[in-house]
Amino acid sequence: MRDSEDWDSEDWDLEAPELVRPYVITKGRRLPDDDKLSLITLVTAALEQGQRPSRLSPEEHRLLDICSAGYLSVAEVAGHTRLPLGVVRIVLASLTESGYLLTRPPVARARLADKELLEEVLNGLRTKFG
């Protein structure tokens, strides 16, 4: 193991993510329910960059910066970080509860078209246009 004087800032920056435990980042909070914040829930920043309070953690600021680009899924936001997915979900849920993020449920699947209706439309087009 190295002496403390052997550490330089470059080494510290490279090893910092491994030193910070997920429990510290999440402040001991639990995972949100899947129906509240699933992997495909869309999130975006609710405030402009200059309106963010300084009392947020560095991880919260980073997630807000990522979300300020527009709506992204929770999975996409997690993909832009070096944090575990569970940690990202917990921090995003906290930011949402604090009013810093807006969430939107994923777009529902379109209902399948009725085959008989499509055939009627096709037959009507054929009779009108030949």
Secondary structure, 3 states (H helix, E strand, C coil): CCCHHHCCHHHHHHHHHHHCCHHHHHCCCCCCCCCCCCCCCEEEECCCHHHCCCCCCHHHHHHHHHHCCCCEEHHHHHHCCCCCHHHHHHHHHHHHHCCCEEEECCCCCCCCCCHHHHHHHHHHHHHHHC
